[in-house]
């Protein structure tokens, strides 16, 4: 367990994730004037915590093992895949869920009395600015931990 707590790149990635999720709460508080602690455990929104985590991990591994190390290469490639997925597949799934929710609401009069379909989760993916903000947060977090 002590080795796990001494794993700098892992701690940096976890810290970047936590910071991103806390920023989401602050953004909701500033824009919607409400406290939303549930945002700590939700996906989607500004900034992307997935992008922050994978970028922080890659940067920390680059700093610790060198930019030409296989560790940095693996983290960078998988980080790119995660960020691509966040703006592509997961975002498209969220948009489809929104359309289905709208359709269910519009056709609600056709359902049996008492039948209430559960709304699908729509905040799944990210826009490009959300991914970029998460990546920049990851770079900043890893750099701050390095020094």
C-alpha positions in Angstrom: 0.0 0.0 0.0 2.9 2.3 0.7 4.2 1.8 -2.8 0.8 2.8 -4.2 0.8 6.1 -2.2 4.4 6.8 -3.5 3.3 6.5 -7.1 3.6 10.1 -8.3 2.0 9.7 -11.7 -1.0 7.9 -10.3 -1.4 10.6 -7.6 -1.1 13.4 -10.1 -3.8 11.8 -12.3 -6.2 11.3 -9.3 -5.5 14.9 -8.2 -6.3 16.3 -11.7 -9.5 14.3 -11.8 -10.5 15.6 -8.3 -9.7 19.2 -9.3 -11.7 19.0 -12.5 -14.7 17.6 -10.7 -14.5 20.4 -8.1 -14.3 23.0 -10.8 -17.5 21.6 -12.3 -19.2 22.2 -8.9 -17.9 25.8 -8.9 -19.1 26.4 -12.5 -22.6 25.2 -11.6 -22.6 27.4 -8.5 -21.5 30.4 -10.5 -23.8 29.9 -13.5 -26.9 28.4 -11.9 -26.6 29.7 -8.4 -26.9 26.3 -6.8 -24.8 23.8 -5.0 -24.5 20.6 -7.0 -22.3 18.0 -5.1 -23.6 15.3 -7.4 -21.3 16.7 -10.1 -18.4 15.1 -8.2 -19.5 11.7 -9.6 -21.0 12.6 -12.9 -19.4 12.5 -16.4 -19.5 15.3 -19.0 -19.3 19.0 -18.6 -16.5 21.6 -18.2 -13.7 20.7 -17.8 -13.2 17.1 -18.9 -11.9 15.2 -15.9 -11.0 12.2 -18.1 -8.8 14.5 -20.3 -7.3 16.1 -17.2 -6.4 12.6 -15.8 -4.9 11.1 -18.9 -3.0 14.3 -19.7 -1.7 14.6 -16.1 -0.6 10.9 -16.2 1.2 11.3 -19.5 3.0 14.5 -18.5 4.0 13.0 -15.1 5.4 9.9 -16.8 7.2 12.1 -19.3 8.8 14.1 -16.6 9.6 11.1 -14.4 10.8 8.6 -17.1 11.7 10.8 -20.1 9.8 11.9 -23.1 11.3 9.1 -25.1 10.2 6.4 -22.6 7.7 3.7 -23.5 5.7 4.7 -20.4 5.1 8.2 -21.8 4.3 6.7 -25.2 1.7 4.3 -23.8 0.0 7.0 -21.7 0.0 9.5 -24.6 -1.6 7.1 -27.0 -4.2 5.9 -24.7 -4.8 9.5 -23.5 -5.5 10.5 -27.1 -7.9 7.6 -27.5 -9.8 8.6 -24.3 -10.1 12.3 -25.5 -11.1 11.3 -29.0 -13.8 9.0 -27.5 -15.1 11.8 -25.2 -15.7 14.1 -28.1 -17.0 11.5 -30.5 -18.8 8.4 -29.3 -19.7 9.5 -25.8 -20.9 12.9 -27.0 -23.0 11.3 -29.8 -24.5 8.9 -27.3 -25.5 11.9 -25.1 -27.1 13.7 -28.0 -29.0 10.6 -29.0 -30.2 10.2 -25.4 -31.5 13.8 -25.4 -33.4 13.1 -28.6 -35.0 9.9 -27.1 -35.9 11.8 -24.0 -37.6 14.5 -26.1 -39.4 11.9 -28.1 -40.7 10.1 -25.0 -41.9 13.4 -23.6 -43.7 14.3 -26.8 -45.3 10.9 -27.0 -46.1 10.6 -23.3 -49.9 10.7 -24.0 -49.6 7.3 -25.7 -48.2 5.5 -22.7 -50.4 3.5 -20.2 -51.5 5.5 -17.2 -48.9 5.4 -14.5 -46.1 4.3 -16.9 -43.2 6.7 -16.6 -40.1 5.8 -18.5 -36.9 6.9 -16.8 -35.1 9.7 -18.6 -31.8 8.7 -20.2 -28.6 10.3 -19.0 -27.6 13.0 -21.5 -24.4 14.5 -20.0 -22.0 11.8 -21.2 -19.4 13.3 -23.5 -17.6 16.6 -24.1 -17.2 19.4 -26.5 -13.7 20.2 -27.9 -13.3 23.2 -25.5 -14.2 21.0 -22.5 -11.5 18.4 -23.6 -9.0 21.1 -24.2 -9.7 22.7 -20.8 -9.3 19.3 -19.1 -6.0 18.7 -21.0 -4.6 22.1 -19.9 -5.7 21.3 -16.4 -3.8 18.0 -16.6 -0.6 19.7 -17.8 -0.9 22.3 -15.1 -1.5 19.7 -12.4 1.4 17.5 -13.5 3.8 20.5 -13.8 2.8 21.8 -10.3 3.4 18.4 -8.7 6.7 18.1 -10.5 7.9 21.3 -8.8 
